[in-house]
Amino acid sequence: IPGISGSMYHTSADDIGADVVCFADPANDPGQGQAVGVLGPFMLDPINKMSLENMIGQENTRFPVRHYRDEDDPHPRDLQIHVKQDYVKVVHPGADRGTSEVVAPYSADYPKVVIHPLDTCKFRLELSEEQDKIYHFVALSRTSRDSIALLVRCFHARKYVATSFILSRLFQNPATPGAPLTQVQHDGFDIHALGERLGKELDRTVGQLEVVEKVVKNATNEKGELQAQLRETISSYTEAIEQLHQQLAVARDGPAASLQLQLHQARASQNSLQLDMREVRHNIEQEQQRAPKTSEPSAECAAQVEALRGEISQLKTSISALAGDRAMTSQRDLTRQEELRRLRADVDMLNSEKEGLERCSVQADKDKQDLIENFLYVKGCLDKLQMASLQMPAASPEHEREVARLKENYSQVVDERNRLAIRVETMDRDREKQKQQRESALERVMNANARLLEERDRLEKEKARVSELYQSTMGAMGAVAGAGGVGNAAGGDSTASFEALKAELTQKQELLR
């Protein structure tokens, strides 16, 4: 990689499909050997790949960039790069159309993007050989720069590396056989450059195919190992189930287990005898068809027929004897089927758990890659800051005095802030004390008000009682006057009591007022 000799390198769009090889020689003793490290091949991550496919489908994408006329340009310009299927255009957004835009259609060598090997945002866009059409840009981000490079190269490859384009320039048109060779209409067509580009593309495709083959091979090997493990697990489960069945049968039935085994063997022999019987019947039918039709069969044929009939009857007898325990055998088969079904469900569950673990592993690898990229980015920023701090010139005495004065002012401001904080805290405590005093005074007023209300209620009840007594007294006095003044001494006592009650009523009314 030209220009790279340090310990750090940022991958870019130039490294897609390639391997990065690092060589290190000992500084003190070159004769000790050489260390080699290989990393790659590098591929696009799924998110950037999907974004690039969307931009290729749109066929017209705009990228905001910043243009520097040279490395020390203090006033860069904000431009836009329009990448289309037929050309690349550089436009000034605020200018009139047609006066500040440069259009470059795709040719054999241009336009092309040259990525800066050290800076993650710088690149050079060459629209032609002319110096005024070579731009030094700074993209908004590393992803934007790589997207511009990949999009331009993709459209350029579509235009000049298509198989139909090369065949139309080299061979006859299949629709017009016998016609002369197609002439090259473009002066910039270079068959050698196209051959080199096709060779590079072929090498890149072969590398990608090798990567895919490695992945497929690994997946196939892993699949075979899993299938072997699955078969081994099923066979071990089946053997264990059969052993358990045999042990249960021997433990429960005892001699019945041997009878069941004999029944199983008899059933197998029954199936083989049935097959033999069908074959014998088929042979008899064929012999009957081949034999000449006579009025009476021969003695040998009759003897053979009788022998076959005897064998058939014996077979039927053995079949009927063996078919007695069919229900028990079917029940055992159902039990085995249920056990196998359960084992298959367990195997499916294990496979699903394995798939989940694989997905978690893939996600963990992606998170790890993201963390590594973030770490490298932060490390690069830190290195830039360290380089900038080292390259920064030493401060002058005036700057130092100014910094000392600012520090002194800052300490004074901090002290003033502390004093104000203490004062505010004291005021808060005073307000809290005043609040508590006011709350206690309000509580005393509320208690006095409650006592007054209780006294008022008591006086109201006393007033009602006196009013009732007054009314009853007045009623009694009216009744005495109607009786004709009987008992003057008693009348005098009633008058005295009346005066006393009246005085008491007057006193109560004054208290109420």
Stockholm file with secondary structure:
# STOCKHOLM 1.0

chainA/1-513         IPGISGSMYHTSADDIGADVVCFADPANDPGQGQAVGVLGPFMLDPINKMSLENMIGQENTRFPVRHYRDEDDPHPRDLQIHVKQDYVKVVHPGADRGTSEVVAPYSADYPKVVIHPLDTCKFRLELSEEQDKIYHFVALSRTSRDSIALLVRCFHARKYVATSFILSRLFQNPATPGAPLTQVQHDGFDIHALGERLGKELDRTVGQLEVVEKVVKNATNEKGELQAQLRETISSYTEAIEQLHQQLAVARDGPAASLQLQLHQARASQNSLQLDMREVRHNIEQEQQRAPKTSEPSAECAAQVEALRGEISQLKTSISALAGDRAMTSQRDLTRQEELRRLRADVDMLNSEKEGLERCSVQADKDKQDLIENFLYVKGCLDKLQMASLQMPAASPEHEREVARLKENYSQVVDERNRLAIRVETMDRDREKQKQQRESALERVMNANARLLEERDRLEKEKARVSELYQSTMGAMGAVAGAGGVGNAAGGDSTASFEALKAELTQKQELLR
#=GR chainA/1-513 SS CTTCCSSCCCCCGGGBTCCEEEEECCSSCGGGCCEEEEECCBCCCHHHHHHHHHHHHHSEEEEEEEEESSTTCSSCEEEEEEEESSEEEEECTTSCTTTSEEEEECCSSCSEEEECSSCSSEEEEECSSSGGGEEEEEESSHHHHHHHHHHHHHHHHHHHSCHHHHHHHHSCCTTSTTCCCCCCCCTTCCHHHHHHHHHHHHHHHHHHHHHHHHHHHHHHHHHHHHHHHHHHHHHHHHHHHHHHHHHHHHHHTTHHHHHHHHHHHHHHHHHHHHHHHHHHHHHHHHHHHHSCCCSSCCHHHHHHHHHHHHHHHHHHHHHHHHGGGHHHHHHHHHHHHHHHHHHHHHHHHHHHHHHHHHHHHHHHHHHHHHHHHHHHHHHHHHHHHHHHHHHSCCCCHHHHHHHHHHHHHHHHHHHHHHHHHHHHHHHHHHHHHHHHHHHHHHHHHHHHHHHHHHHHHHHHHHHHHHHHHHHHHHHHHHHHHHTTSCCHHHHHHHHHHHHHHHHHHHHHHHHHC
#=GC SS_cons         CTTCCSSCCCCCGGGBTCCEEEEECCSSCGGGCCEEEEECCBCCCHHHHHHHHHHHHHSEEEEEEEEESSTTCSSCEEEEEEEESSEEEEECTTSCTTTSEEEEECCSSCSEEEECSSCSSEEEEECSSSGGGEEEEEESSHHHHHHHHHHHHHHHHHHHSCHHHHHHHHSCCTTSTTCCCCCCCCTTCCHHHHHHHHHHHHHHHHHHHHHHHHHHHHHHHHHHHHHHHHHHHHHHHHHHHHHHHHHHHHHHTTHHHHHHHHHHHHHHHHHHHHHHHHHHHHHHHHHHHHSCCCSSCCHHHHHHHHHHHHHHHHHHHHHHHHGGGHHHHHHHHHHHHHHHHHHHHHHHHHHHHHHHHHHHHHHHHHHHHHHHHHHHHHHHHHHHHHHHHHHSCCCCHHHHHHHHHHHHHHHHHHHHHHHHHHHHHHHHHHHHHHHHHHHHHHHHHHHHHHHHHHHHHHHHHHHHHHHHHHHHHHHHHHHHHHTTSCCHHHHHHHHHHHHHHHHHHHHHHHHHC
//
